[in-house]
């Protein structure tokens, strides 16, 4: 889950362990040295403050119950602030100075002492790692969005094993994603466009527009969205409700956009999505990757075949090399009898002896729309990419036939692995032919058609 174990603090090359994070790191050493009794009256003395006490609250000295409570709360709050600042550095590349970290800890201690003991209303869930345990509880809505996001991806993948990063899945389909909505962008753009429309556009309620221009006036003048007028008073400090708009525009680099874009939430979402890069496909140039994602989402394919093609293009189809690399399979060997090669996506659909025999058996009598031998190569089978030119109707017929045969190969492979049932090539081709017939008889863009990435135990070709 990480390329290396090095501490993310600048200039620190040691492995980042728990003890290193809270005690050994130079940033932690400076922080504990900066924290004094003026700012933290309940901080233990230097003789008490050692690694064991910081990590576990264990000391050779004896304390009264009240002393230990005060000491342990202070140390735990500072540890929490260290963890939060570390997450801000890793996730958002924000360097937090030691003074700000200690202020965060002091604010948390003050809030913790003011809360009632054992309150049933107190939140008691493990927070998202991006926020840290010391994040403001005013961001309760953010926790709801994170929980909702997590539930959507658990449903999408059918398990807690997410085979691709969420940023990739949230990309548009033309760029290799699944178009899963990003709630932060969607709700943030709605909120931002609503208030900017109130401040900049013609309003039927002049008082609302005047109030919005007063509170956001200095920021709107900075963006050159309204002219400077010394006769109109403005606030030079944004209130929290409007500070969110500034942070949103800065984070997604939207401050240079025009007035018409900022007032339209769909235009804001499009501006963010257009900056996403196209997901690369291994072995292909960037321009060819765009063609692959267009082929993956071709309207001639049913959703089941689109899912299979999408997983295969990202190389996250749960074949044994993928499962073995994640510690979910004892070995990576192909399950076909007599084949000892590693089972990758290309091996499954093209290189395996069972796949070679299948493509050789499939002829024009059974599949009139199967491409000729010169066209049928590995790149066309896996991605629909070829050096030859086809008409739109020809490519639709070729690509549907190839995708249906791949789906039948994947189904027969799952029957062999899960149920130990060997499927002869003739039965596999009959399965593909029946699926092609059903796919051609279906209406295009049917709303009743299922459209989800399947569970890895079932596979995209398994019976729904």
JOGI-V632285 format. One record per residue. N is the residue number from 1. OMEGA is omega in whole degrees, -180 to 180 (999 if undefined). Layout:
# JOGI-V632285
<<N	OMEGA> <N	OMEGA>>
This chain:
# JOGI-V632285
<<1	176> <2	-177> <3	-179> <4	-178> <5	-175> <6	177> <7	-177> <8	-180> <9	-179> <10	178> <11	-180> <12	-177> <13	-178> <14	174> <15	-176> <16	173> <17	179> <18	180> <19	178> <20	-178> <21	-171> <22	-174> <23	-169> <24	-177> <25	-180> <26	178> <27	178> <28	179> <29	179> <30	-178> <31	179> <32	177> <33	-180> <34	-178> <35	-179> <36	-177> <37	177> <38	-180> <39	-179> <40	-179> <41	-177> <42	177> <43	-179> <44	179> <45	-176> <46	-179> <47	-180> <48	-172> <49	176> <50	-174> <51	-178> <52	-180> <53	-180> <54	-176> <55	-169> <56	-177> <57	-178> <58	180> <59	177> <60	-179> <61	179> <62	178> <63	169> <64	-178> <65	-178> <66	179> <67	-179> <68	179> <69	-179> <70	180> <71	-172> <72	177> <73	-179> <74	-179> <75	-179> <76	179> <77	178> <78	176> <79	179> <80	179> <81	176> <82	-179> <83	179> <84	180> <85	177> <86	180> <87	176> <88	179> <89	-176> <90	-173> <91	-173> <92	178> <93	180> <94	179> <95	-178> <96	180> <97	-178> <98	-179> <99	179> <100	178> <101	179> <102	175> <103	177> <104	179> <105	-180> <106	178> <107	-179> <108	178> <109	180> <110	179> <111	-178> <112	-179> <113	-180> <114	-177> <115	175> <116	179> <117	175> <118	179> <119	180> <120	-180> <121	-176> <122	-179> <123	-177> <124	177> <125	177> <126	-173> <127	177> <128	-178> <129	179> <130	-174> <131	-172> <132	-176> <133	-179> <134	-180> <135	-177> <136	179> <137	175> <138	178> <139	180> <140	178> <141	179> <142	178> <143	177> <144	180> <145	179> <146	177> <147	179> <148	178> <149	-180> <150	-180> <151	179> <152	-178> <153	174> <154	179> <155	-178> <156	-178> <157	-179> <158	179> <159	178> <160	178> <161	178> <162	-171> <163	178> <164	176> <165	-177> <166	179> <167	180> <168	-178> <169	-179> <170	176> <171	176> <172	-178> <173	179> <174	-179> <175	173> <176	179> <177	178> <178	179> <179	177> <180	-176> <181	174> <182	-174> <183	180> <184	180> <185	-176> <186	-178> <187	178> <188	179> <189	176> <190	-178> <191	-178> <192	-178> <193	179> <194	-177> <195	178> <196	175> <197	178> <198	-177> <199	-171> <200	-174> <201	174> <202	-176> <203	176> <204	180> <205	-175> <206	-179> <207	179> <208	179> <209	179> <210	179> <211	180> <212	180> <213	178> <214	-175> <215	-179> <216	-172> <217	-177> <218	-180> <219	179> <220	176> <221	178> <222	178> <223	-179> <224	177> <225	174> <226	-180> <227	177> <228	180> <229	-177> <230	178> <231	-179> <232	179> <233	177> <234	175> <235	-180> <236	177> <237	-179> <238	173> <239	-176> <240	-178> <241	-180> <242	174> <243	176> <244	180> <245	179> <246	180> <247	180> <248	-179> <249	179> <250	-176> <251	-179> <252	175> <253	-178> <254	-174> <255	-178> <256	-179> <257	-178> <258	-176> <259	-178> <260	178> <261	-177> <262	-179> <263	-178> <264	-175> <265	178> <266	178> <267	177> <268	179> <269	180> <270	-180> <271	178> <272	-177> <273	-180> <274	-180> <275	179> <276	178> <277	177> <278	179> <279	-178> <280	173> <281	-174> <282	177> <283	-179> <284	175> <285	-176> <286	179> <287	177> <288	177> <289	177> <290	178> <291	-180> <292	-177> <293	174> <294	178> <295	-180> <296	-178> <297	-179> <298	-178> <299	179> <300	-177> <301	169> <302	-176> <303	180> <304	179> <305	175> <306	179> <307	180> <308	180> <309	180> <310	178> <311	-180> <312	-180> <313	177> <314	-178> <315	176> <316	173> <317	-172> <318	170> <319	-169> <320	176> <321	178> <322	-179> <323	-179> <324	180> <325	179> <326	178> <327	-177> <328	176> <329	-177> <330	-179> <331	-177> <332	-175> <333	177> <334	-177> <335	-180> <336	-180> <337	178> <338	180> <339	-177> <340	-178> <341	175> <342	-176> <343	173> <344	179> <345	179> <346	177> <347	-178> <348	-172> <349	-174> <350	-169> <351	-176> <352	-180> <353	178> <354	178> <355	179> <356	179> <357	-178> <358	180> <359	178> <360	-179> <361	-178> <362	-177> <363	-177> <364	177> <365	-180> <366	-178> <367	-179> <368	-177> <369	177> <370	-179> <371	178> <372	-177> <373	-180> <374	180> <375	-172> <376	175> <377	-173> <378	-178> <379	180> <380	180> <381	-176> <382	-169> <383	-177> <384	-178> <385	180> <386	177> <387	-179> <388	179> <389	178> <390	169> <391	-178> <392	-179> <393	179> <394	-178> <395	178> <396	-179> <397	180> <398	-173> <399	177> <400	-180> <401	-179> <402	-179> <403	179> <404	177> <405	176> <406	179> <407	178> <408	176> <409	-179> <410	179> <411	180> <412	177> <413	179> <414	176> <415	178> <416	-176> <417	-173> <418	-174> <419	177> <420	180> <421	179> <422	-178> <423	179> <424	-179> <425	-179> <426	180> <427	178> <428	180> <429	175> <430	177> <431	180> <432	-179> <433	178> <434	-180> <435	179> <436	180> <437	179> <438	-178> <439	-179> <440	179> <441	-178> <442	174> <443	178> <444	176> <445	178> <446	-179> <447	-179> <448	-176> <449	-178> <450	-175> <451	177> <452	175> <453	-169> <454	175> <455	-176> <456	179> <457	-177> <458	-172> <459	-178> <460	-178> <461	-178> <462	-178> <463	178> <464	999>>
